[in-house]
């Protein structure tokens, strides 16, 4: 997948999860696919819009696209949010892409805005926070929250933090396929149509 610059269609995303979704989600106790499904399920439970549910499902797709995903053993920020947006650009609207792009800065924002937030982060999230630049400065936080889709990114970030529970029951990936197709910018051609 490293040679593929962008997703061709929703089927390519589903194939990526099928081939690489069993990878561990960093140093957490769930796989990449389990994390994605839990995050999307939380978004559904809270009545998020379809584009935001899609963003919740796809927010960490960059970890699957890169050959060397984040790990506590490496001090390297894989910039997974930028990788995911580049991979998904042209297939989804900004209402999906921007919360994905901003979800790392949303973590940095929450560390500034909510004193207890940092204390609740997992050790893997704290490690990645250091690599991503630490909490935003007061001025950076002010600028961040004024951006379009920043509030969606903060919601996504909170689901992201909660979506790390082994054995959690969620809808299957196939259950999200119709939603992904509805919010995509184009549908793949249907044979016989």
HELIX and SHEET records of a PDB file:
HELIX    1   1 UNK A   10  UNK A   20  1                                  11    
HELIX    2   2 UNK A   32  UNK A   45  1                                  14    
HELIX    3   3 UNK A   50  UNK A   58  1                                   9    
HELIX    4   4 UNK A   61  UNK A   65  1                                   5    
HELIX    5   5 UNK A   80  UNK A   88  1                                   9    
HELIX    6   6 UNK A   94  UNK A  113  1                                  20    
HELIX    7   7 UNK A  117  UNK A  120  1                                   4    
HELIX    8   8 UNK A  123  UNK A  131  1                                   9    
HELIX    9   9 UNK A  138  UNK A  145  1                                   8    
HELIX   10  10 UNK A  150  UNK A  162  1                                  13    
HELIX   11  11 UNK A  173  UNK A  183  1                                  11    
END                                                                             
